[in-house]
Amino acid sequence: MQNDKVDFKKEFQKRLYAFVLKLIEFLDKLPKDNVANRIGDQLLRSGTSILGNYIEGQSASSRKDFTNYFNTSLKSANESKLWFALLRDSKRAKQEEVSWFLRELEEIANIFASSILTLKKRK
């Protein structure tokens, strides 16, 4: 059981890292106009924040601190969905490219939300 938890944490961290690498590749391909640059900057911040806060949470000093980092990761995942939708709907990114990211962000957000609920029940 404990080994499963450790494996899940490692795999989830790898998944988040792979997400950020794919995000960077995606952002490099955006049009070089003012709007795409601004939204791309916001997306880079929110998208990388998901991984950054997850990593920080792993060394949190308390359950409350740990939960706060997970909350921030969840918020960043939700914010990233907005930026992707704006890039798609403003025709600066293709529907097919954005769809994968939106699905992945939905799954990531669900994992964080579930974890947060579990943490809050354990108080």
Backbone as CSV, one residue per row, in Angstrom:
resi,resn,N_x,N_y,N_z,CA_x,CA_y,CA_z,C_x,C_y,C_z
1,MET,0.824,-1.201,0.000,0.000,0.000,0.000,0.869,1.267,0.000
2,GLN,1.826,1.333,0.928,2.719,2.486,1.005,3.552,2.617,-0.260
3,ASN,3.979,1.474,-0.803,4.758,1.467,-2.027,3.946,2.017,-3.201
4,ASP,2.636,1.709,-3.225,1.758,2.239,-4.270,1.695,3.761,-4.213
5,LYS,1.647,4.299,-2.998,1.612,5.752,-2.809,2.881,6.405,-3.347
6,VAL,4.011,5.806,-3.018,5.299,6.329,-3.481,5.370,6.266,-5.002
7,ASP,4.939,5.142,-5.573,4.936,4.992,-7.033,4.034,6.034,-7.682
8,PHE,2.836,6.250,-7.101,1.905,7.226,-7.665,2.526,8.627,-7.632
9,LYS,3.146,8.978,-6.508,3.774,10.303,-6.392,4.855,10.492,-7.452
10,LYS,5.691,9.487,-7.637,6.759,9.568,-8.632,6.179,9.704,-10.037
11,GLU,5.184,8.885,-10.341,4.564,8.923,-11.671,3.839,10.245,-11.911
12,PHE,3.172,10.755,-10.879,2.461,12.022,-11.024,3.456,13.162,-11.248
13,GLN,4.561,13.145,-10.532,5.582,14.168,-10.723,6.155,14.089,-12.141
14,LYS,6.406,12.888,-12.632,6.883,12.711,-14.017,5.848,13.233,-15.009
15,ARG,4.581,12.969,-14.724,3.500,13.424,-15.605,3.452,14.953,-15.645
16,LEU,3.585,15.585,-14.490,3.578,17.048,-14.441,4.792,17.624,-15.170
17,TYR,5.938,16.997,-14.983,7.158,17.452,-15.643,7.014,17.341,-17.167
18,ALA,6.484,16.221,-17.634,6.260,16.021,-19.074,5.257,17.044,-19.611
19,PHE,4.234,17.355,-18.808,3.249,18.365,-19.187,3.942,19.708,-19.413
20,VAL,4.813,20.101,-18.483,5.497,21.392,-18.592,6.415,21.415,-19.821
21,LEU,7.113,20.331,-20.085,7.962,20.288,-21.279,7.134,20.439,-22.554
22,LYS,5.999,19.759,-22.596,5.119,19.856,-23.768,4.535,21.272,-23.873
23,LEU,4.245,21.885,-22.733,3.745,23.261,-22.709,4.779,24.213,-23.310
24,ILE,6.029,24.049,-22.934,7.093,24.902,-23.458,7.190,24.764,-24.982
25,GLU,7.123,23.532,-25.472,7.152,23.314,-26.927,5.961,23.998,-27.597
26,PHE,4.782,23.872,-26.995,3.576,24.488,-27.527,3.736,26.014,-27.600
27,LEU,4.240,26.601,-26.523,4.379,28.057,-26.472,5.378,28.563,-27.510
28,ASP,6.412,27.794,-27.771,7.395,28.188,-28.786,6.794,28.256,-30.182
29,LYS,5.699,27.545,-30.412,5.073,27.508,-31.740,3.955,28.545,-31.916
30,LEU,3.626,29.277,-30.862,2.558,30.274,-30.977,2.964,31.394,-31.926
31,PRO,1.976,32.059,-32.535,2.291,33.217,-33.377,3.057,34.264,-32.556
32,LYS,3.824,35.056,-33.208,4.632,36.063,-32.514,3.925,37.420,-32.481
33,ASP,2.616,37.416,-32.198,1.904,38.689,-32.078,1.748,39.063,-30.603
34,ASN,1.333,40.281,-30.360,1.247,40.823,-29.008,0.309,40.011,-28.107
35,VAL,-0.860,39.665,-28.611,-1.838,38.936,-27.801,-1.317,37.545,-27.450
36,ALA,-0.811,36.818,-28.439,-0.286,35.480,-28.178,0.884,35.538,-27.198
37,ASN,1.720,36.567,-27.325,2.841,36.712,-26.391,2.352,36.933,-24.966
38,ARG,1.369,37.801,-24.785,0.863,38.102,-23.436,0.167,36.893,-22.816
39,ILE,-0.700,36.269,-23.595,-1.398,35.080,-23.079,-0.393,33.953,-22.851
40,GLY,0.564,33.819,-23.762,1.606,32.802,-23.609,2.405,32.998,-22.326
41,ASP,2.720,34.254,-22.001,3.442,34.535,-20.749,2.611,34.105,-19.536
42,GLN,1.331,34.429,-19.572,0.443,34.051,-18.461,0.358,32.530,-18.348
43,LEU,0.245,31.876,-19.489,0.144,30.422,-19.514,1.438,29.769,-19.023
44,LEU,2.562,30.327,-19.395,3.840,29.794,-18.911,3.902,29.893,-17.385
45,ARG,3.466,31.015,-16.843,3.483,31.186,-15.383,2.552,30.189,-14.691
46,SER,1.312,30.135,-15.156,0.340,29.261,-14.483,0.676,27.785,-14.712
47,GLY,1.112,27.443,-15.914,1.410,26.046,-16.225,2.607,25.507,-15.470
48,THR,3.652,26.316,-15.346,4.828,25.868,-14.601,4.587,25.915,-13.096
49,SER,3.676,26.756,-12.678,3.331,26.855,-11.255,2.714,25.555,-10.733
50,ILE,2.028,24.839,-11.593,1.429,23.563,-11.183,2.524,22.641,-10.660
51,LEU,3.564,22.463,-11.456,4.681,21.598,-11.074,5.467,22.196,-9.909
52,GLY,5.765,23.479,-9.973,6.550,24.123,-8.923,5.916,23.987,-7.551
53,ASN,4.626,24.216,-7.473,3.944,24.111,-6.180,3.809,22.668,-5.721
54,TYR,3.670,21.750,-6.660,3.641,20.341,-6.286,4.976,19.944,-5.643
55,ILE,6.077,20.352,-6.266,7.412,20.035,-5.737,7.596,20.675,-4.361
56,GLU,7.217,21.937,-4.231,7.322,22.617,-2.937,6.492,21.906,-1.866
57,GLY,5.323,21.447,-2.267,4.446,20.751,-1.325,5.068,19.483,-0.770
58,GLN,5.928,18.845,-1.549,6.555,17.605,-1.097,7.471,17.825,0.102
59,SER,7.949,19.051,0.279,8.803,19.335,1.433,8.137,20.296,2.415
60,ALA,6.818,20.315,2.386,6.067,21.204,3.283,6.329,20.831,4.737
61,SER,6.257,21.840,5.584,6.559,21.631,7.005,5.343,21.196,7.822
62,SER,4.163,21.280,7.244,2.956,20.869,7.967,1.887,20.417,6.970
63,ARG,0.855,19.747,7.488,-0.252,19.317,6.629,-0.948,20.528,6.011
64,LYS,-1.096,21.592,6.796,-1.739,22.807,6.293,-0.917,23.410,5.141
65,ASP,0.392,23.474,5.336,1.290,23.991,4.311,1.197,23.125,3.049
66,PHE,1.240,21.813,3.228,1.128,20.852,2.138,-0.174,21.078,1.362
67,THR,-1.269,21.207,2.088,-2.581,21.424,1.472,-2.602,22.740,0.705
68,ASN,-1.989,23.774,1.257,-1.945,25.073,0.573,-1.202,24.991,-0.759
69,TYR,-0.101,24.248,-0.796,0.624,24.085,-2.064,-0.236,23.342,-3.084
70,PHE,-0.950,22.334,-2.633,-1.833,21.605,-3.543,-2.969,22.503,-4.035
71,ASN,-3.505,23.337,-3.152,-4.541,24.292,-3.552,-4.020,25.234,-4.629
72,THR,-2.799,25.698,-4.458,-2.216,26.606,-5.445,-2.009,25.886,-6.777
73,SER,-1.573,24.639,-6.733,-1.426,23.860,-7.971,-2.779,23.695,-8.667
74,LEU,-3.820,23.419,-7.900,-5.163,23.279,-8.468,-5.615,24.584,-9.120
75,LYS,-5.416,25.693,-8.433,-5.797,26.991,-8.990,-5.023,27.290,-10.273
76,SER,-3.743,26.946,-10.280,-2.927,27.174,-11.472,-3.388,26.305,-12.645
77,ALA,-3.794,25.081,-12.354,-4.326,24.207,-13.412,-5.602,24.806,-13.996
78,ASN,-6.472,25.295,-13.128,-7.722,25.904,-13.600,-7.455,27.185,-14.389
79,GLU,-6.509,27.986,-13.925,-6.157,29.204,-14.655,-5.586,28.858,-16.032
80,SER,-4.770,27.829,-16.088,-4.177,27.418,-17.367,-5.243,27.032,-18.378
81,LYS,-6.326,26.415,-17.905,-7.427,26.059,-18.816,-7.982,27.309,-19.494
82,LEU,-8.099,28.387,-18.737,-8.610,29.646,-19.300,-7.696,30.145,-20.417
83,TRP,-6.386,30.171,-20.168,-5.452,30.687,-21.170,-5.463,29.829,-22.428
84,PHE,-5.553,28.512,-22.250,-5.635,27.640,-23.429,-6.909,27.914,-24.223
85,ALA,-8.016,28.071,-23.520,-9.288,28.335,-24.197,-9.227,29.660,-24.964
86,LEU,-8.611,30.661,-24.369,-8.484,31.951,-25.062,-7.603,31.846,-26.301
87,LEU,-6.522,31.101,-26.212,-5.672,30.912,-27.396,-6.427,30.171,-28.493
88,ARG,-7.197,29.169,-28.097,-7.982,28.405,-29.072,-9.066,29.289,-29.697
89,ASP,-9.826,29.978,-28.855,-10.971,30.743,-29.355,-10.574,32.011,-30.106
90,SER,-9.366,32.504,-29.844,-8.877,33.662,-30.599,-8.131,33.220,-31.864
91,LYS,-8.157,31.917,-32.117,-7.550,31.316,-33.309,-6.033,31.479,-33.367
92,ARG,-5.410,31.567,-32.207,-3.953,31.642,-32.155,-3.327,30.267,-31.941
93,ALA,-4.186,29.300,-31.619,-3.731,27.913,-31.477,-4.813,27.011,-32.046
94,LYS,-4.388,25.881,-32.572,-5.324,24.949,-33.187,-6.089,24.159,-32.133
95,GLN,-7.354,23.917,-32.441,-8.238,23.139,-31.567,-7.596,21.818,-31.159
96,GLU,-7.004,21.126,-32.136,-6.418,19.802,-31.883,-5.264,19.883,-30.876
97,GLU,-4.454,20.933,-30.980,-3.321,21.095,-30.060,-3.814,21.399,-28.647
98,VAL,-4.805,22.257,-28.553,-5.312,22.691,-27.255,-6.104,21.590,-26.565
99,SER,-6.797,20.761,-27.321,-7.650,19.714,-26.735,-6.885,18.794,-25.797
100,TRP,-5.699,18.370,-26.212,-4.904,17.487,-25.348,-4.588,18.172,-24.024
101,PHE,-4.160,19.436,-24.103,-3.816,20.168,-22.885,-5.023,20.328,-21.963
102,LEU,-6.172,20.633,-22.540,-7.368,20.806,-21.710,-7.775,19.500,-21.030
103,ARG,-7.677,18.391,-21.744,-7.979,17.084,-21.132,-6.985,16.758,-20.026
104,GLU,-5.715,16.987,-20.306,-4.670,16.704,-19.319,-4.844,17.586,-18.081
105,LEU,-5.148,18.852,-18.293,-5.360,19.755,-17.161,-6.577,19.355,-16.341
106,GLU,-7.608,18.869,-17.005,-8.797,18.408,-16.287,-8.445,17.227,-15.389
107,GLU,-7.676,16.285,-15.913,-7.264,15.130,-15.112,-6.350,15.548,-13.963
108,ILE,-5.415,16.434,-14.238,-4.508,16.926,-13.197,-5.296,17.647,-12.108
109,ALA,-6.222,18.501,-12.519,-7.043,19.234,-11.546,-7.866,18.271,-10.697
110,ASN,-8.393,17.233,-11.315,-9.178,16.243,-10.557,-8.316,15.519,-9.526
111,ILE,-7.081,15.223,-9.875,-6.171,14.561,-8.930,-5.883,15.481,-7.746
112,PHE,-5.589,16.745,-8.041,-5.343,17.688,-6.945,-6.584,17.881,-6.081
113,ALA,-7.738,18.028,-6.705,-8.973,18.232,-5.952,-9.275,17.041,-5.046
114,SER,-9.097,15.847,-5.578,-9.320,14.636,-4.793,-8.340,14.555,-3.622
115,SER,-7.093,14.880,-3.879,-6.072,14.872,-2.828,-6.392,15.886,-1.737
116,ILE,-6.833,17.062,-2.143,-7.175,18.109,-1.176,-8.344,17.672,-0.303
117,LEU,-9.357,17.072,-0.921,-10.500,16.579,-0.141,-10.062,15.518,0.859
118,THR,-9.204,14.614,0.433,-8.683,13.579,1.329,-7.900,14.199,2.475
119,LEU,-7.066,15.182,2.176,-6.273,15.841,3.215,-7.169,16.556,4.229
120,LYS,-8.225,17.169,3.758,-9.120,17.905,4.653,-9.932,16.964,5.535
121,LYS,-10.227,15.778,5.038,-10.971,14.790,5.832,-10.124,14.208,6.945
122,ARG,-8.810,14.214,6.769,-7.896,13.605,7.746,-7.574,14.511,8.929
123,LYS,-8.075,15.709,8.954,-7.717,16.646,10.022,-7.987,16.139,11.382
